Amino acid sequence: MKYYLHKVTAKMEKGKKKYKINDYSIKEFDSFEKALNEYRNDFFIEGDTKQRRLFNILIDMRITTTKSKLVAKVFKHPLRTCEDLSFSQPKSKYLGMREFVETEVEYGLSHAEFVVLETNLKKACKEYLKVMEEFNGKRDTYYISENEKD
């Protein structure tokens, strides 16, 4: 089975205060574990609460079992002052989710959910759960969710 890592980056335009998508790439891997290792180059699996912001660059990634291009966009959340980068709503049947919960008051209470894997294959779900089992902990929970399509 093949896994594909979709990576999109957006840079801040010179002289402006807006981000613009400048790169979209898809890399092919033979196993979920190899795709996850590449994913971890830009995202921590434990304790990472949001996408990376490096030198006016936004990065977002998603692992899928299909090579079809995903739609990515830069948007400004109405309750925040900064822009974010994200992929469109998943269309696959199963979603490999990461739930981050911070309950320690000294670090600030927070809760977020991220899509790590998007697939229609049960075999990919089993591999995801097997690999991500070691990352489950106090703050992070990894699970499979069935996508509720609108």
Salt bridges, closest charged atoms under 4 A:
GLU13 OE1 - LYS16 NZ 3.83
GLU28 OE2 - LYS2 NZ 3.40
ASP30 OD1 - LYS2 NZ 2.92
GLU38 OE2 - LYS27 NZ 2.98
ASP42 OD2 - LYS7 NZ 2.94
ASP84 OD1 - ARG53 NH2 2.69
ASP84 OD2 - ARG80 NH1 2.64
GLU99 OE2 - HIS111 NE2 2.74
GLU102 OE1 - ARG139 NE 2.45
GLU104 OE2 - LYS138 NZ 2.70
GLU118 OE1 - ARG62 NH1 3.02
ASP140 OD1 - ARG98 NH2 2.76
